[in-house]
Amino acid sequence: MKLLVTGGTGKVGQAFLPAFLSDLRFTDWEVAALCNNRTVMPADRLSVVAGSMSNPAVVAGAMQGVSHVIHMAAVKETPEQIFDVALKGLFLLLDAFRKSDTARQFILLSGDCTVGHIFQRYNEPITETSARRAYKGCYALTKTLEEVMLEQFGIQYGVNWTTLRAPWIMEKDDFRFALALGDDQFGGPDWAELIDADTLEQCRKGGYAPVMRDAGGDYLRRNFVHVDDLIGAILAAIDNPRTTGQLFNISMDQPVDYGDLGARLAARHGLRPIEIDTPFHSNWLDNSKARMLLGWAPQVDLEQMIDRAWRYERADNDPRIVWYPG
């Protein structure tokens, strides 16, 4: 078997490749990483194909002898790049895959942006049959189109596809700095849009934890997943007959409740909760299908997410990287 990986240099890709190569299920498999702006180091059973996935010749060469594809490459709010990577690139990969004599399974890593994250309201748990309702921006739009394109290749050409839909992916100290109120904040939301300037300036002096409330006044519930759990789900999906033509939500068993989070941070780290009203919506990404069909279950709960993030110490050669431009 031969696995082609796109996005192998990103957050998930860097965790996935060593996990795959060390998994006893896949000791006879070869891996090719399709890399463009960044690259991985070739190793035993791991080769590199250099070039853009928007180039038909590059894609054709990368697909030689490939049995399985894991497509993780993505860009965010960069319209000048996003259609080449997210749409043209995926189309070329799928078109080559459907024509291949060796192709067996195509796996797409998607995100909860396709169901609106915290920007769209759902009155029930979000399952794999819930309507797609992307929030504003080209990233969410193209992720939605990617999911639909893959499904259509299954309908039109019989491609064996699997989609894994993940919420915000945490690793190392990401979770800690996602809650930071200063310039070292990782990700969003932009606190300056939610907190008045004087209060925010006071909070940035340290010792506070943001506790968001949703549009209805309740504590916000927001979905996360640790990268280790996502890697476990990807490994469980590869060459698994129960994943044929299936979409899976890959998330923690329940969303993070910011009221609970604030209480834990106060008790464990002495942080003072600051309550923030927001226009966001609490949503629950239901992972029941993945638990049942993949035999997968997340291992990192809220307590462990906090513990890992606060214990992690970055070395000088381990900077926090914004993986996507924009």
N, C-alpha and C positions, 0 to 999 in steps of 0.2 A: 504494500500500500504506500501511497505517497500523498502527503498533506501539503497543500499550498496555503500559506497564511499571509493575509494583508494586514497592515497595521501592527506588525511584529515589534516595532520600536516604541509603541505607545505604552500607556500605563498597564492595560490589560495584556498586551502582547508580550511585554517584558516579563510579566509574571507567568504567562501561559507557556512560553517556549521551554523553559527549564522544567516546568511541571510535566509537560507532555513527554519530553525526552527522558525523564526519569520514571515515567509510569510503565510498569511491567506489561500492561496490556498492549503497549505500542513499541515494544523493543525491536520489532522487525520493520517498522515504518521509517520512511525517509520524510524529511521536511524541507520545503523550499519557502523562503521568506521573500516576498515581493516588496522591495524597499525603493523609496525615491529620495526624499530629502535627507533622511537619516538611514543608517544601516545597522545590522546586527553582525556580530563576528561569526564567520563560518565555523562549524565544529563538526564532530563526528555525527553523521546522519543529517546535518543541517547545512544547506547550501543557500546562497543568496542570488536572487535575480534582481538586477538593478534597472530602474526605469519607472516611468509613469504608467499607471494603470489606465490612463486615457489614450495610450499608444497601442493600437491594435497589434503591432508586431511584438511589443513587449509582452502583452497578455498572451498571445499565441505561444510564445516561447515559454512563458511561465507555466502554462497549462499542460505542457508535454508530460504524459505519463501520470498525470494527477488523478487520484481517485476521490479525494475529499478536499473541500475548500472551506476555510474559515475566514470570512470577510469582516475585518474589524476596522479597516482604514476609514477615517472620517475627518472632516474639517467642520468648523463651526460657522460663525457669522462672517464668512468671507465669500461674498457672492462671486468674485472673480475666479475662485477655485472650486466652489462647492459642486457645480454641475458636472465638471470633468471627473471629479472623484466619486461623488455620490450617485450620479446617474449614468454618465457615459461609461465610467469605469466599471460600475456594476453590470451595465448592459453587456459590455464586451466580455466580462468574466462569464456571465450566464450564457451568452451566445456561444462562446467557446466550450463551455461545460456541456451544454445540451448536444453539441456535435461530437463530443469526445466518446471514444469507445471504452475508456477506462473510468469515466466519471461515475461516482456512486452517491455522494451526498454533498449538498451545499448548505453551509451554516452561516447565517447572518447574525451579527451582534447588533441589536437595535436598542432603543431607549424609551423611557416612559414619556419623552417629549411627544411621542405619537398619540398619547392619550391626555396630553395637556399638563402633565406634571402637577404643579399647584395652581395653575392658571385657569383650569377648567373645572367646573363643578360636576361631580357625579353623586347621585343620591344612593348609591349602593357600591359594594366592592367592585373594583375594576378587574374584570376577568379578561380572558383572551377573546371573548365574544363581544366585549364592550365596543361601542363605536369609537373609531379613531377621531380625535378632536385636538389637532395640534395647536400649540400656542403660536404667537407671532414670531416671525423670523424664518430665515431660509434653512437653518439647521433642522428645526422640527418638521418643516415642510418636506425636506429631502429624505429624512428618516422615514416619514410616512410613505413617501413614494417608493422608497427602497423596499419596505415591507410588501407593498402592493405589487411591485414589479416581480419580486421573488415568487409570490403566490401565483401570479399570472403565468410565469414560466412553468410552474407546476401544472397548471390547468392546460396551457397550450401545448406543452412539449413533454409533460410527464417527468419534469425534473424533480428529483427527491430533495426536498428542501426542509430546513428547520430554522426557525427564528427564535432567538433568545432575547427577550426584552428586559433590560435592566434599568433601575433608577440610578440615582447619583452613586457613583462607585467610589468607595473610600479605601485608602491605603495609608500606611505609616501614620503621620500626624495630620492627615487631611482633615479629619473630623474636628480636631481641636481648632484648626485655623479657619475652618468653615464658620466657626462661632466667634472668631476674632472680630473686634469692633474697630480696629485700626487699619493702617495701610497694609498690614500683613494678612488681611483677610483672604481666604481662598474661596473663590466662587462668589455666589450671590446669596441673598439680594443685596443691593446697594443700600447700606444703612442710612446714608444721607437722604434717601428718598422716603424713609419711614420714620426717622427720628429727628426732632428739631435740633438745630445746630448747637445750641447751648448744652442740651442734654447729651448729645453725641460727644461733644468735646470733653465733658466730664467723664463719660464712660470710657473714653479712649485712654484715660489715665490708668486704667487697669482695674481688675477686681470685679468685673461685671460679666454676666452671661445673658445673651439675648434670648428672651422667651416670647416667641411670636404667638399672637392670637389670629385666628382665621376670620373670614368675612362675617361669620355668624357670631363671633365673640368668644368661641371656645378656643382652647389651646390648639394650635396648628398641629396636624399630624402629617408628616412628610416621609416619603419612602427613601430608603437607602439600601445599599448592599456592600458588603466588604469584598474587596477584590479576590480574596482567598475563596470565598463562597461562590463567586461568579466563575472562577477557574474550575472549581469542582463541578459546577453545572455543565460547563463546556465539555469537560472530559467525559461526563456521563452521557452527553448527547451524541458524541462521535460514534458513528457506525452502530447506533442503537436503533433497531427496527421500530421501536415504539415512538420515535420522533418523526417518522415519515409524514411530511405535509403538516407539521404541527408548529404552533406558536406557543411559547412558554413565558410567563412572567417569572423572572428570577430576582427575588427580593427577600428582605428579612420577613419573618413570620408576621410581623405587624409593623406599621409605620412608627417612626419616632414621634412620641408625644412631647411637645416642647415644655409642657407643664411638668411632666415627669423628669424630663431632661434637666430642667432648671433646678428641681429639688435635688437630684443626684449630684449635680455640680456644686451646689451649695454645701451639701453634706460632705462630699469627698474632697473638694478643692477650695472651699471657702469663698466661692464666687457668689456675688449678689445678683439674683435674677432681676433683669429689667424687662418689664412687659411692654411689648410693641404691638400696636394694632396694625393689621395688614389687610389688603384686599384679597389675599390668597385663600385657596380652598383646601380643606383637609380631604385627602384621598387615601384609599387603602388598596394597594396593588396586591391582589390575591395570588398566592403562589401554590394553591392547592393542586393544580394540574401538574406542575413540575414535581411536587412531592409524590404524587401518585404514579405518574408515568415514567419519570426519570429515576425514581428511588432516591431523590436528592433532598437534602434538608439543610438550610443555613445553619452554620455553627456559631457565627459571631452575632450575639445579641447586643442590646444597647449597653449593658454593663461592660461587656468585652470591648465594644467599640470605643467607649470612653477610656477604658484602661489602656488599650493599645495606643491610642492617640496621645495620651498624656505621658506614657512611659517612653515613647519613641524619642530618641535624640539623633538629630541629623549630623552626620559627619561633614567635614568641609567639602568632600567630593560627592555629596549627596544633596544637591540643591533641590528645592521644590520647583517643579517644572509645570508650566502651563502647556499642556500637550497640544492644545488646539489653538491656532491663531484666532484673533478676534476677541 
